[in-house]
Amino acid sequence: MFSGIAALLLGVGVAVPASAATTTTGTTQSTTNATTDFTPSTQPLNLDSAPNITFAATTVPDTKANGSYEPTTVDNPVEVSNPGLASGWNVKVANSEFKNSDTTATAGDGTVLGGAVLTLPAGLASAANEGNPSVGPTGSSVKLDGSGTSQEVLSAGANDGLGVWDATYAPADVNLAVPAGQEPGNYTSTLTWTLGNTVQ
């Protein structure tokens, strides 16, 4: 009985067909190159624009309170075009004293707005083109007291700030602080913006 069962089991084992062999279809690969050559631009690193800042007419600050004013317009961004210069760049600004050009004022032409300080916030820089992969410049806040001292407002590190970049100033973030004790007049300060091709 036991040998018969064993034979039967062996017979079943012999009757099972073998699995068919699996074959893999062969593949081939080939590599090619896509090549381009960007030559240096003939255009220089350039400061394309800078803002004019305009304040509305107001009462002369001659009370116990000092004056604090927000401009009505800041018309242009600080725009820099970098055609591929990899050394980095910076923009600085300095201003002159606010001088009175109103010849009808009591003290006449040339009177200054004593102690006036123009504050610019850190400009928000963005690329002028969509998808610019370059790291943008960093903005810095400055306080301009009319001394003519240059202060950095934008800085792009080495290999950064490529392409065209705009730093804008919202009027609500710009401030002119004027101590009380001034003469009436039409006062103007000249802002000098300077673009340099080195990282500070």
TORVEXMI-288599 format. One record per atom (N, C-alpha, C): x, y, z; atom name. Coordinates in steps of 0.02 Angstrom, whole numbers, m for minus. Atoms other than C-alpha are relative to their C-alpha. Example, Ala and Ser with C-alpha at 12.3 -4.5 7.8 and 13.67 -1.06 7.14 Angstrom:
TORVEXMI-288599
- px,py,pz,at
- 45,m59,0,N .
- 615,m225,390,CA .
- 45,60,0,C .
- m42,m59,m3,N .
- 684,m53,357,CA .
- m39,55,37,C .
This chain:
TORVEXMI-288599
- px,py,pz,at
- 42,m60,0,N .
- 0,0,0,CA .
- 43,61,0,C .
- m42,m60,m4,N .
- 133,121,47,CA .
- 40,9,m65,C .
- m39,m7,62,N .
- 237,78,m110,CA .
- m44,22,m57,C .
- 45,m21,52,N .
- 84,99,m221,CA .
- m15,74,4,C .
- 14,m71,m9,N .
- 46,267,m150,CA .
- 61,40,m22,C .
- m61,m35,19,N .
- 225,316,m174,CA .
- 6,2,m75,C .
- m5,2,73,N .
- 220,259,m356,CA .
- m49,49,m31,C .
- 51,m45,27,N .
- 60,355,m385,CA .
- 23,73,6,C .
- m24,m69,m10,N .
- 134,513,m314,CA .
- 56,16,m48,C .
- m55,m11,47,N .
- 289,491,m420,CA .
- m27,8,m70,C .
- 29,m5,66,N .
- 182,463,m572,CA .
- m31,69,m12,C .
- 29,m68,7,N .
- 90,627,m542,CA .
- 55,51,m11,C .
- m55,m47,8,N .
- 254,716,m527,CA .
- 29,m1,m70,C .
- m27,6,67,N .
- 315,652,m695,CA .
- m46,29,m51,C .
- 49,m23,49,N .
- 154,702,m781,CA .
- m4,76,m5,C .
- 4,m74,2,N .
- 173,892,m740,CA .
- 47,26,m53,C .
- m44,m26,53,N .
- 240,983,m895,CA .
- 48,53,27,C .
- m50,m50,m20,N .
- 395,1091,m879,CA .
- m22,69,m24,C .
- 16,m69,20,N .
- 374,1282,m884,CA .
- 39,20,m62,C .
- m35,m23,60,N .
- 416,1366,m1049,CA .
- 54,50,18,C .
- m55,m46,m12,N .
- 580,1465,m1055,CA .
- m22,72,m18,C .
- 18,m70,12,N .
- 558,1657,m1041,CA .
- 57,35,m38,C .
- m50,m37,38,N .
- 649,1766,m1169,CA .
- m13,74,5,C .
- 5,m73,m4,N .
- 682,1955,m1159,CA .
- 19,30,m67,C .
- m15,m33,63,N .
- 673,2063,m1314,CA .
- 60,46,10,C .
- m60,m41,m8,N .
- 843,2149,m1337,CA .
- m13,73,m18,C .
- 5,m71,16,N .
- 858,2341,m1335,CA .
- 69,28,m10,C .
- m64,m33,11,N .
- 996,2456,m1395,CA .
- m8,74,15,C .
- 1,m71,m16,N .
- 1039,2633,m1344,CA .
- 55,36,m38,C .
- m50,m42,32,N .
- 1132,2774,m1426,CA .
- m4,69,32,C .
- m1,m67,m29,N .
- 1185,2942,m1352,CA .
- 24,50,m51,C .
- m21,m55,44,N .
- 1200,3107,m1444,CA .
- 7,63,42,C .
- m10,m63,m35,N .
- 1241,3287,m1395,CA .
- m41,56,m32,C .
- 29,m63,24,N .
- 1147,3451,m1409,CA .
- 48,55,24,C .
- m53,m48,m17,N .
- 1277,3590,m1413,CA .
- m19,71,m21,C .
- 9,m70,17,N .
- 1264,3778,m1407,CA .
- 57,40,29,C .
- m56,m42,m21,N .
- 1389,3918,m1384,CA .
- m25,71,9,C .
- 21,m68,m14,N .
- 1339,4080,m1298,CA .
- 63,44,5,C .
- m58,m44,m2,N .
- 1469,4212,m1339,CA .
- m16,61,43,C .
- 12,m59,m43,N .
- 1492,4365,m1226,CA .
- m38,55,m38,C .
- 37,m55,30,N .
- 1372,4508,m1259,CA .
- 45,61,m7,C .
- m37,m63,8,N .
- 1439,4672,m1324,CA .
- m29,56,42,C .
- 32,m50,m42,N .
- 1320,4765,m1209,CA .
- 33,2,68,C .
- m31,m5,m66,N .
- 1393,4831,m1046,CA .
- m51,m10,56,C .
- 42,m2,m60,N .
- 1326,4810,m870,CA .
- m29,70,4,C .
- 31,m66,6,N .
- 1201,4952,m862,CA .
- m53,14,53,C .
- 53,m24,m43,N .
- 1093,5051,m742,CA .
- m52,33,m45,C .
- 49,m23,49,N .
- 936,5072,m849,CA .
- m44,56,27,C .
- 44,m51,m28,N .
- 830,5176,m731,CA .
- 8,4,75,C .
- 1,m12,m72,N .
- 815,5248,m556,CA .
- m59,46,15,C .
- 63,m36,m13,N .
- 667,5329,m467,CA .
- 8,75,15,C .
- 12,m68,m24,N .
- 613,5510,m452,CA .
- m53,m6,55,C .
- 45,4,m58,N .
- 524,5538,m286,CA .
- m33,67,10,C .
- 37,m63,m5,N .
- 388,5670,m272,CA .
- m45,1,60,C .
- 43,m10,m59,N .
- 303,5735,m115,CA .
- m50,55,m15,C .
- 52,m51,10,N .
- 141,5834,m112,CA .
- 16,62,42,C .
- m7,m62,m38,N .
- 136,6014,m53,CA .
- m33,m8,68,C .
- 26,6,m68,N .
- 107,6028,134,CA .
- 20,61,41,C .
- m15,m57,m44,N .
- 114,6152,277,CA .
- 71,m7,28,C .
- m68,1,m26,N .
- 288,6199,333,CA .
- 0,m25,73,C .
- m1,27,m68,N .
- 335,6101,492,CA .
- 30,49,50,C .
- m24,m50,m48,N .
- 347,6241,620,CA .
- m41,m2,64,C .
- 36,8,m63,N .
- 245,6172,765,CA .
- 44,m41,47,C .
- m39,41,m47,N .
- 299,6065,913,CA .
- 17,m68,m30,C .
- m11,66,31,N .
- 288,5910,802,CA .
- 44,5,m61,C .
- m41,5,60,N .
- 420,5863,674,CA .
- m42,m27,m57,C .
- 37,23,58,N .
- 364,5825,498,CA .
- 22,m69,m22,C .
- m14,66,27,N .
- 352,5649,425,CA .
- m45,m9,m61,C .
- 38,m3,62,N .
- 299,5632,244,CA .
- 11,m62,m43,C .
- 0,56,47,N .
- 255,5493,122,CA .
- m6,29,m71,C .
- 5,m29,67,N .
- 283,5527,m64,CA .
- m65,m19,m35,C .
- 58,16,41,N .
- 141,5533,m188,CA .
- 19,m47,m57,C .
- m22,44,54,N .
- 243,5448,m324,CA .
- 74,m18,7,C .
- m68,24,10,N .
- 401,5345,m346,CA .
- m2,m32,m69,C .
- 20,17,68,N .
- 404,5332,m534,CA .
- 35,m57,m35,C .
- m37,52,36,N .
- 537,5207,m588,CA .
- 32,m50,48,C .
- m40,46,m42,N .
- 620,5050,m521,CA .
- 74,15,m9,C .
- m72,3,13,N .
- 806,5036,m499,CA .
- 9,m62,m44,C .
- m5,55,47,N .
- 836,4930,m653,CA .
- 72,m9,m23,C .
- m68,16,21,N .
- 1001,4843,m691,CA .
- m3,m55,m53,C .
- m7,50,53,N .
- 1042,4749,m852,CA .
- 70,m30,4,C .
- m64,35,m3,N .
- 1179,4619,m833,CA .
- 4,m51,m57,C .
- m2,43,58,N .
- 1226,4538,m1000,CA .
- 42,m63,9,C .
- m38,61,m11,N .
- 1321,4395,m917,CA .
- 63,10,42,C .
- m59,m13,m42,N .
- 1451,4477,m804,CA .
- m6,m41,64,C .
- 5,47,m55,N .
- 1490,4345,m672,CA .
- 33,24,65,C .
- m37,m24,m59,N .
- 1589,4452,m549,CA .
- m45,27,55,C .
- 45,m31,m48,N .
- 1434,4521,m463,CA .
- m3,75,m11,C .
- 7,m72,8,N .
- 1377,4702,m448,CA .
- m37,30,60,C .
- 36,m34,m53,N .
- 1307,4832,m331,CA .
- m23,69,m24,C .
- 25,m68,13,N .
- 1206,4994,m337,CA .
- 2,39,65,C .
- m3,m44,m58,N .
- 1239,5137,m218,CA .
- m36,65,m16,C .
- 33,m65,10,N .
- 1147,5301,m191,CA .
- 25,49,53,C .
- m17,m55,m45,N .
- 1194,5467,m114,CA .
- m46,58,m17,C .
- 42,m58,16,N .
- 1095,5628,m100,CA .
- 31,64,26,C .
- m21,m66,m22,N .
- 1127,5813,m84,CA .
- m52,26,50,C .
- 49,m31,m44,N .
- 1042,5926,42,CA .
- m61,23,m40,C .
- 59,m28,31,N .
- 864,5978,4,CA .
- 8,76,m2,C .
- m11,m73,6,N .
- 890,6154,m65,CA .
- m63,34,m27,C .
- 59,m39,18,N .
- 757,6287,m87,CA .
- 13,38,m65,C .
- m7,m36,63,N .
- 736,6347,m266,CA .
- m50,57,m7,C .
- 51,m53,1,N .
- 596,6469,m222,CA .
- 32,67,19,C .
- m33,m64,m13,N .
- 670,6643,m240,CA .
- m44,50,37,C .
- 44,m45,m37,N .
- 518,6720,m156,CA .
- 2,m14,75,C .
- m5,16,m71,N .
- 559,6635,9,CA .
- 39,55,36,C .
- m31,m52,m40,N .
- 619,6747,150,CA .
- 76,1,m6,C .
- m73,3,2,N .
- 798,6686,145,CA .
- 27,m6,m71,C .
- m23,2,69,N .
- 802,6673,m44,CA .
- 25,m68,m22,C .
- m23,62,30,N .
- 877,6541,m157,CA .
- 58,m30,39,C .
- m56,36,m32,N .
- 990,6408,m80,CA .
- m12,m20,71,C .
- 15,21,m68,N .
- 908,6390,90,CA .
- m10,m76,1,C .
- 6,73,m3,N .
- 919,6208,145,CA .
- m53,m22,50,C .
- 48,31,m46,N .
- 793,6095,231,CA .
- 42,m36,53,C .
- m48,25,m49,N .
- 898,6071,386,CA .
- m22,m63,36,C .
- 13,61,m37,N .
- 907,5898,462,CA .
- m46,m50,m34,C .
- 46,45,35,N .
- 798,5815,330,CA .
- 34,m67,m15,C .
- m25,68,13,N .
- 821,5626,313,CA .
- m50,m38,m44,C .
- 41,39,46,N .
- 754,5526,166,CA .
- 16,m74,10,C .
- m10,72,m12,N .
- 730,5341,207,CA .
- m29,m41,m57,C .
- 22,47,52,N .
- 721,5210,70,CA .
- 1,m70,30,C .
- 1,68,m27,N .
- 668,5033,117,CA .
- 45,m46,m42,C .
- m35,49,41,N .
- 756,4877,56,CA .
- m43,m14,m61,C .
- 38,9,61,N .
- 701,4870,m125,CA .
- m15,m73,m14,C .
- 20,68,17,N .
- 605,4715,m179,CA .
- 19,m13,m72,C .
- m26,12,68,N .
- 701,4647,m329,CA .
- m33,m61,m32,C .
- 29,56,38,N .
- 623,4537,m463,CA .
- 27,2,m71,C .
- m25,5,69,N .
- 679,4475,m633,CA .
- m51,30,m48,C .
- 45,m30,49,N .
- 607,4569,m781,CA .
- m28,m52,m48,C .
- 25,53,43,N .
- 585,4405,m876,CA .
- m22,m60,41,C .
- 26,59,m34,N .
- 487,4251,m827,CA .
- 49,m58,m4,C .
- m41,60,m1,N .
- 588,4100,m773,CA .
- 75,12,5,C .
- m71,m13,m8,N .
- 755,4186,m745,CA .
- 29,m44,56,C .
- m25,47,m50,N .
- 858,4052,m654,CA .
- 54,29,46,C .
- m54,m31,m39,N .
- 988,4173,m584,CA .
- m26,21,69,C .
- 17,m26,m66,N .
- 989,4216,m399,CA .
- m1,77,m4,C .
- 8,m72,6,N .
- 928,4395,m382,CA .
- 41,39,50,C .
- m36,m44,m46,N .
- 1009,4544,m295,CA .
- m37,8,66,C .
- 28,m13,m67,N .
- 980,4585,m112,CA .
- m5,75,11,C .
- 11,m70,m14,N .
- 907,4753,m62,CA .
- 17,18,71,C .
- m16,m25,m67,N .
- 962,4859,86,CA .
- m34,67,12,C .
- 31,m63,m18,N .
- 873,5000,177,CA .
- 55,52,13,C .
- m49,m53,m11,N .
- 963,5168,182,CA .
- m35,62,28,C .
- 22,m65,m24,N .
- 944,5335,270,CA .
- 46,53,m29,C .
- m39,m51,35,N .
- 1001,5482,163,CA .
- m9,68,34,C .
- 3,m62,m40,N .
- 1046,5638,262,CA .
- 26,61,m37,C .
- m23,m57,39,N .
- 1108,5749,121,CA .
- 75,12,4,C .
- m73,m9,m8,N .
- 1292,5725,164,CA .
- 39,m20,m63,C .
- m34,23,60,N .
- 1332,5649,m6,CA .
- 36,m66,8,C .
- m32,65,m13,N .
- 1389,5484,70,CA .
- m38,m55,m37,C .
- 32,54,37,N .
- 1355,5336,m45,CA .
- m15,m59,45,C .
- 21,58,m38,N .
- 1259,5191,29,CA .
- m28,m53,m47,C .
- 21,54,44,N .
- 1224,5021,m48,CA .
- m74,m17,8,C .
- 71,17,m1,N .
- 1044,4986,m96,CA .
- m14,m69,m32,C .
- 8,65,33,N .
- 1066,4829,m206,CA .
- 68,m33,m7,C .
- m62,36,8,N .
- 1198,4694,m212,CA .
- m13,m70,m27,C .
- 4,67,29,N .
- 1217,4538,m321,CA .
- 69,m32,8,C .
- m63,35,m10,N .
- 1350,4410,m276,CA .
- 28,m28,m64,C .
- m32,30,58,N .
- 1469,4323,m394,CA .
- m46,m52,m31,C .
- 43,46,39,N .
- 1373,4228,m530,CA .
- m74,11,11,C .
- 70,m16,m13,N .
- 1210,4308,m470,CA .
- m20,63,m38,C .
- 25,m62,30,N .
- 1101,4448,m537,CA .
- 11,4,m75,C .
- m8,0,72,N .
- 1115,4395,m719,CA .
- m67,16,m34,C .
- 61,m20,33,N .
- 989,4465,m842,CA .
- m22,70,23,C .
- 26,m66,m18,N .
- 877,4616,m806,CA .
- m39,m6,65,C .
- 31,2,m65,N .
- 824,4651,m627,CA .
- m28,68,19,C .
- 34,m62,m22,N .
- 703,4781,m557,CA .
- m11,m1,76,C .
- 15,m8,m71,N .
- 698,4841,m377,CA .
- m48,59,7,C .
- 52,m51,m5,N .
- 540,4938,m337,CA .
- m6,26,71,C .
- 12,m31,m65,N .
- 497,5057,m196,CA .
- m73,21,4,C .
- 70,m20,m11,N .
- 317,5070,m135,CA .
- 0,67,36,C .
- 2,m65,m33,N .
- 276,5251,m89,CA .
- m14,m4,75,C .
- 17,6,m71,N .
- 204,5193,78,CA .
- 60,m19,42,C .
- m59,22,m37,N .
- 376,5126,126,CA .
- 57,50,m2,C .
- m51,m53,4,N .
- 474,5284,83,CA .
- m21,56,48,C .
- 17,m52,m50,N .
- 485,5423,213,CA .
- 50,57,m3,C .
- m42,m59,m8,N .
- 550,5600,225,CA .
- m15,30,68,C .
- 7,m27,m68,N .
- 578,5656,405,CA .
- 32,70,1,C .
- m24,m70,0,N .
- 596,5845,429,CA .
- m12,30,69,C .
- 9,m33,m65,N .
- 628,5929,597,CA .
- m39,65,m7,C .
- 35,m64,1,N .
- 513,6074,637,CA .
- 50,57,5,C .
- m44,m58,m1,N .
- 589,6246,615,CA .
- 30,14,m69,C .
- m22,m8,69,N .
- 598,6268,426,CA .
- m33,60,m32,C .
- 31,m53,40,N .
- 564,6405,300,CA .
- m42,m31,m55,C .
- 39,24,58,N .
- 429,6383,167,CA .
- 43,1,m63,C .
- m37,m1,63,N .
- 491,6344,m7,CA .
- m9,m64,m39,C .
- 1,58,44,N .
- 512,6221,m148,CA .
- 69,m33,4,C .
- m65,31,m15,N .
- 650,6102,m94,CA .
- 12,m62,m44,C .
- m19,57,42,N .
- 743,5978,m203,CA .
- 67,m28,21,C .
- m62,35,m13,N .
- 876,5849,m166,CA .
- 18,m41,m62,C .
- m23,41,57,N .
- 980,5767,m303,CA .
- 25,m67,24,C .
- m22,67,m17,N .
- 998,5579,m288,CA .
- 46,m25,m55,C .
- m48,27,49,N .
- 1151,5504,m373,CA .
- 7,m75,11,C .
- m1,73,m3,N .
- 1139,5318,m411,CA .
- 61,m25,m40,C .
- m61,24,31,N .
- 1299,5224,m452,CA .
- 1,m76,m3,C .
- m5,71,10,N .
- 1317,5049,m524,CA .
- 74,m20,m5,C .
- m68,26,2,N .
- 1479,4955,m490,CA .
- 1,m74,m17,C .
- m4,70,22,N .
- 1538,4787,m559,CA .
- 39,m44,47,C .
- m33,41,m50,N .
- 1609,4718,m398,CA .
- m47,m12,59,C .
- 39,14,m61,N .
- 1535,4638,m242,CA .
- 33,36,58,C .
- m27,m37,m57,N .
- 1554,4745,m87,CA .
- 1,m44,62,C .
